[in-house]
Amino acid sequence: MAEVLVYVDHVDGAVRKPTLELLTLARRIGEPVAVALGGGAADTAGVLAEHGAVKVLTHDASEYAEYLVVPKVDALQAAVEAVSPAAVLVSSSTEGKEIAARLALRIGSGIITDAVDLEAGDEGPVATQSVFAASYSTKSRVTKGTPVITVKPNSAAVEPAPAAGAVEQLSVSFSEQATGTRITGRTARESTGRPELTEAAIVVSGGRGVNGAENFALIEALADSLGAAVGASRAAVDAGWYPHTQQVGQTGKSVSPQLYIANGISGAIQHRAGMQTSKTIVAVNKDAEAPIFDLVDYGVVGDLFEVVPQLTEEIKTRKG
C-alpha cells in the first residue's frame, strides 16, 4: 500500500488533535508516515504510532523556531523526495495552508484546500469539500503530481489504530529562502482554559443580539458549562465586544464542530460561511424570520437573555 505523508502539528512534543484526525483519514488512502519537526519532535512518536503512523520522520533544527514557514516547507519537500508518497496531508490552519501551498508549488503538484473528507479513488485520493458557503459539496482529485491536501479540523473522528511508528531521522538541507524572514519576538496568548476555536468539538457563539461586551459573560458561562470554545460574529467583533481572534465567518475563522450554538446571530452569509459545516447547529434568536433558522437543526425563538441562562443552569444540573 502506498505511503501518505502527514505533517505533524505539535507543541514541544504534544500532538494536536487535528493531526490525529489526519492520521485517521490517511489510513483510508494508504499507510500514514508522519513528519514531525522542531523541538520535541521525537517525543511525538508514541502517540503517532498509537494512531496509525507506520513511520515517524523527525528532524530538529533551530531554523524551525527562528524563521517563518519556509524551513518546514524545505523539510516536507525532503520527505516527499525520500518517500514518494501517494499524498501529503496538512491541517487547514493558517500556517498549514501556507506550508501546503508552498510545497505544492515546489514539487509541481496540484493542491486541494479545506477538505472535509477523503476516500481512495482509482486515480488517486478523492477529497470532499464544502463550497459556496457550504451550500454545495464537491468531490475533487489532483491530476498532476503528488496531491497536497489540507483538511479542516473536526472533519473526522479520531480512531486509534496501533502501528509500528518506527522513528527515522529525516535529512534536510535548508534553502537560501529558509532564513529570509526571521521571527523577532513572541507574545504568549492569555489562556482562557477553553479549547482552541478551530479545534473545539463544541462552539458557542454570540452576535449582535448580545448587545454589549459585558453581556458576553452569558455566552462564556454557557460555553464553560459545555467545555466549549467561544466564538463571535463579525458584527460583535467589529463593535469591540469580543476579540478578533474569536471571529467565526468568511473573514474570520472557519469551524466545523460537532455542536454549534449561535446566540443573537442573524445568520448572514458571511457568518454562515464559517460554520455551516458544523454537524449539529442550534440557534437562539428572538426574530423568527432570522436567516439562521433556515440552516439550523434546532431553533429557539426567544430572548437570549432569558434562554441562555436557563440552558446553562439546566446543563449544570444534569451534569450534577
Phi, psi and omega in degrees: 000140182294151179270149181235122179281135177236118178284127185268121174264113182216161176237106180052041176095349178272112185283132180277151187305319180303330178293320178295326175294319178299320179297321177298313180292323181299326181294341178286336187240359179168200179259120184291132172239114184274145177240109182246126186237153173087186182300131180084005183303318182295333181287349181279346190302319184300307183290327177294320177295322179297336184249021167110000180287119178282332175218153175233112178269122183240152174201133179238134177201152182295337182301328183295329180267334187269340184231164179288197201298342189302318177303324179290325176294318177303317182293317179295323177297319177297322179294320177299316180293328181281327188256331188052062187284166175281337179192164174237125181249134181223143177290146183278052170275172178301312179292319182301318181290327177290318177300314183297317181296316180295320180295315180301320178295317181301315188263006176067038184242163173281159181227144174237128182249154174057041174293149177244357177197156178223146175212157179284144177227163182297331183244025179123172182301142178248126182253138174262133177234150170259121187236168182050060181057038177065022176283338181225155171248137178235155173243129185224156171217154178277133183257355181225127174075196179277119183301132172249120188230127172259141186238133178295139172302151180070019178276342181216147174286141179287125181234107177300142178204086187309134178221179187298314179060036181297128183272128178229142177280131178267133178271121184232131172247120183282141179281170177297328182288343186300328183255023184284330183230106184269144173276119186264346180186159178224142174237119182293135177289138179294126183283134175260350184082358180264161179295158173297135187306311186285347183252351188292143176284335178228135177232131176245121185240153176236150181231207183304327182293346177292331169063043173137148181300322183295336182277351176293348174300328177295318180293317180295322180296318177296316179300316182294328178293336181256356186068038188254166171273159179251131177240174179211151176282168179298321181299319180291321180290315180296333178281354179082017183277337182209154186297147178299333180296344183254011181287131175255128179152184184299323179259009177241227181255147174264132180235153180216059184283172174291326181222129177235124180245115182258123183242119179066031180245125186290326180100035175298155185303327181299320180283318182302326181299335184263355184217003188291341178273006176300145186291314177230131183239130178238137179231142173239118182203138182280349178267108182295342181264005182300136182302335182302331183289344175286345189253335195281161170273325178222132179233141177241115176271106183182170180284121183300333180290343174261319186286312187297313178299322178295319179296317180299314180295322180294320178297315179299319180296316181290331178282347178080000000 
